[in-house]
């Protein structure tokens, strides 16, 4: 469970190919029949635990419709000690990762499952997170996306004049729905321990220094007219930003203290068949914590897993609600709380929340999300003693956002639906492919990533 989502496409594909080739090339002859009574079956000895230090280098590859092709590398340095602490004593990770659409996630992290031989698991993460073309589609209750306003088939024409698109009189600019956001440093410290049985408690600290720009240079196809975000700020339609923030670079410093109570009854954390995982989390930011803004947040995360007649058919449900209040800065309107949430998973819409909906389609101080999946494991094979499970699934995602608690109403949720495939290697490393459709907005999304959405 080393911090952010794992993106090991290159490693897994190569390993599967090697395992399959090994299986084809080494078919053992059947053993001769024996007339003697079979001896007592021997239980194979488990491999000895790993000890000492180890170094691993991993390529990182993923893809999704919002952020393009992602690529990079990860270096892991693992201290297994004497092998008595699983999965390791300490793990240090350095990551370089970026995508073809201007997203970058570079980080250093430490994971200590039993820090200094205590019952506390400590995770420290320091990151640079860059989103050069972060999307914005309007405030809650008035979100709007018209493809013709930022779409131009003649990209070469925009290089000479980014304000005009030949053949598209509605064009307002390639960056009409975008702004530039860069967070450095993003510091996250989490401590977590078991209480009694499945109950756990966690606490933490999050510090972010975020730079925001609403204008792009001509070389980045920045238009002369206002973007949608600038229009909404000038009209007073969005909270957390003022007209003063539209001049050059704005800096937002936030520092949150967090606490969580968790109940984990899952039978297998990476791919549960039965059980549940629930979390109630609170967070708060104030001057005393190092924040330039005073606000709070409460998060409820409920997950249920239940087999339908057989362990090969599983119904899975996630219910997620997040409420914020106070002086919430604009960059935090897409954020959620909880120990398993990461900065790269923010907003309703996209790879981690509502597949088929545009990334960060909905934002606000109040957010609600529901994800339902039906997972059917239709094939299990073991080429070269490498256990592989293939699972088909159908899903429906729903979400909605409100400006604040005062504007909460019975507004109908936005929804998406689709299907996908999971390839699980030894029950732990899971490749996921999803294709989602938003019937309300006519948008689609394809996602190649790792691990279940929940």
Buried (B, 14 or more C-beta within 10 A) or exposed (E): EBBBBBBBBBBBEEBBEEBBEEBEEEEEEEEEEEEEEEEEEEEEEEEEEBEEEEEEEBBBBBBBBBBBEBBBBBBBEBBBBEEEBEBBBBBBBEBBBBBEBBBBBBBBBBBBBBBEEEEBBBBBBBBBBBBBBBBBBBBBBEBEBEEEBBEBEEEEBBEEEBBBBEEBEEBBBBBBBBBBBBBBBBBBBBBBBBEEEBEBBBBBBBBBBBBBBBBBEBEBBBBEEBBBBBBBBEEEBBBBBEEEBBEEEBEBBBBBBBBBBBBBBBEEEBBBBBBBBBBBBBBBBBEEBBBBBBBBBBBBBBBBBBBEEEEBBBEBBBBBBBBBBBEBBBBBBBBBBBBBBBBBBBBBBBBBBBBBBBBBBBBBBBBBBBBBBBBBBEEEEEBBEBEBBBBBBEBBBBBBBBBBEEBEEEEEBBBBBBBBBBBBBEEEBBBBBBBBBBEEBEBBBBBBBBBBBB
